[in-house]
Amino acid sequence: DDSACNLASFNLLKFVNAQGDFEVSRFRKAVDIMLTAMEIIVDNASYPTEKIGKNSRDFRPLGLGYANLGALLMYNGLPYDSDEGRHFAAAITAVMTGEAYLQSARISAKLGPFAGYAVNRESFLEVMRMHRSALQGINPACVPGDLMKSAQESWDLAVLEGTVHGFRNAQA
């Protein structure tokens, strides 16, 4: 309650190269840049009330999303309302979210975790491990190999780095 969450979205079609492949490495880099920019904004923003400002600076919630998922699925010949489409979307979402939390942990290594992290550390890390475990629900047969590998790598590193350094953002 009483906080503000900076929001940003990626146009997924901008990460499709001339050969028609989704460029996962470019997407991950874009997530890193956007999360860092949004993190900088937290301290430089004005908020409608003092309480919202305090909670926003203490917990530093950020929100990333994407647009054109349907167009990307169609481009890849995947029906929008299909198991294949859902697994593909889950993998993209996993990469975006895992990479966001990884970048949050990297920033935390330099600037420290959000104010409420210490008292929430164990439950926060448990949630991160549960997100990583949820990757097991994605059918790798429905997802390009580099996308699935990147999702796993992002989450493995997010959990590892977060365990060592904490997270800068209570929500990413």
C-alpha positions in Angstrom: 0.0 0.0 0.0 1.0 3.6 -0.5 3.8 3.1 -2.9 4.5 3.8 -6.6 5.8 1.4 -9.1 7.7 2.6 -12.1 6.6 0.7 -15.2 8.1 0.0 -18.6 7.4 -2.3 -21.5 9.4 -3.8 -24.3 8.2 -4.3 -27.9 9.1 -7.9 -28.4 9.1 -7.6 -32.2 12.1 -5.2 -31.9 14.2 -8.2 -30.8 13.6 -10.2 -33.9 16.5 -10.1 -36.3 16.6 -10.2 -40.1 16.7 -14.0 -40.0 13.5 -14.1 -37.9 15.1 -15.2 -34.7 14.4 -13.7 -31.3 17.7 -12.3 -30.1 17.7 -13.3 -26.5 21.0 -11.7 -25.7 19.8 -8.3 -26.9 16.6 -8.7 -24.9 18.6 -9.5 -21.7 20.8 -6.5 -22.3 17.7 -4.3 -22.8 16.3 -5.6 -19.5 19.5 -4.7 -17.7 19.5 -1.2 -19.1 15.9 -0.5 -18.5 16.0 -1.9 -14.9 19.0 0.3 -14.1 17.4 3.4 -15.6 14.2 2.7 -13.6 16.2 2.2 -10.4 17.9 5.6 -10.9 14.5 7.2 -11.3 13.3 6.0 -7.9 15.4 8.4 -6.0 14.9 11.3 -8.5 11.1 11.1 -8.8 8.6 13.1 -7.0 5.7 11.4 -5.4 2.1 12.5 -4.6 2.4 12.0 -0.8 5.3 11.8 1.7 4.2 8.2 2.6 4.2 7.1 -1.0 7.6 8.6 -1.5 9.0 6.9 1.6 7.6 3.5 0.7 8.7 3.8 -2.9 12.3 4.6 -1.8 12.4 2.0 0.9 11.1 -0.9 -1.2 12.0 0.4 -4.7 9.3 -1.5 -6.7 9.7 -1.7 -10.5 7.6 -3.3 -13.1 8.6 -4.6 -16.5 6.3 -5.9 -19.2 6.1 -6.4 -22.9 3.9 -5.7 -25.9 3.3 -7.6 -29.2 3.4 -11.1 -27.7 0.6 -12.1 -30.0 2.4 -10.7 -33.1 5.6 -12.6 -32.0 3.7 -15.8 -31.6 2.0 -15.4 -35.0 5.4 -14.6 -36.6 6.7 -17.9 -35.2 3.7 -19.8 -36.4 2.4 -20.5 -32.8 -1.3 -20.3 -32.1 -2.0 -17.6 -29.5 -4.2 -19.9 -27.4 -2.1 -23.1 -27.5 0.2 -24.9 -25.2 3.1 -24.1 -27.5 2.3 -20.4 -27.3 2.0 -20.4 -23.6 5.3 -22.2 -23.1 7.0 -19.7 -25.5 5.5 -16.8 -23.6 6.5 -18.3 -20.2 10.1 -18.6 -21.4 10.2 -15.0 -22.5 8.6 -13.9 -19.3 11.1 -16.0 -17.3 14.1 -14.4 -19.1 12.7 -10.9 -18.5 11.9 -11.5 -14.8 15.0 -13.5 -14.0 17.3 -11.0 -15.8 15.5 -8.1 -13.9 16.2 -9.7 -10.5 19.7 -10.5 -11.6 20.3 -6.9 -12.4 18.7 -5.9 -9.1 21.2 -8.1 -7.3 24.1 -6.6 -9.3 23.0 -3.1 -8.3 22.5 -4.3 -4.7 26.2 -5.4 -4.7 27.2 -1.8 -5.3 24.5 0.2 -3.5 23.0 -2.2 -1.0 19.6 -3.9 -0.9 16.2 -2.2 -0.4 15.6 -1.0 3.2 13.3 -3.9 4.1 15.4 -6.7 2.7 17.2 -7.8 5.8 14.0 -8.7 7.7 12.6 -10.4 4.6 15.7 -12.1 3.4 14.8 -15.7 3.9 11.3 -15.5 2.6 12.5 -13.3 -0.4 15.1 -15.9 -1.3 12.6 -18.7 -1.0 10.3 -16.8 -3.5 13.2 -16.4 -5.9 14.0 -20.1 -5.6 10.3 -20.9 -6.3 10.4 -18.7 -9.4 13.5 -20.5 -10.6 11.8 -23.9 -9.9 8.8 -22.9 -12.0 11.0 -23.1 -15.1 10.5 -26.9 -14.8 6.9 -26.3 -15.9 8.1 -24.9 -19.3 8.2 -27.6 -22.0 11.6 -27.1 -23.7 10.2 -28.8 -26.9 8.1 -25.7 -27.4 10.8 -23.1 -26.9 14.0 -22.3 -28.9 17.0 -23.8 -27.1 18.8 -20.4 -26.5 15.6 -18.9 -25.0 15.2 -21.8 -22.6 18.9 -21.8 -21.7 18.8 -18.0 -21.1 15.8 -18.3 -18.8 17.6 -21.0 -16.7 20.8 -19.0 -16.7 19.1 -15.7 -15.7 17.3 -17.4 -12.8 20.3 -19.4 -11.6 22.4 -16.2 -11.5 19.7 -14.2 -9.9 19.4 -16.6 -7.0 23.2 -16.9 -6.7 23.9 -13.2 -6.8 20.8 -12.4 -4.7 21.9 -14.8 -2.0 25.3 -13.1 -1.8 24.3 -9.4 -2.3 20.5 -9.2 -1.7 18.3 -7.3 -4.1 17.9 -3.6 -4.6 14.2 -3.9 -5.5 11.5 -5.6 -3.5 9.6 -6.0 -6.8 11.2 -6.2 -10.3 
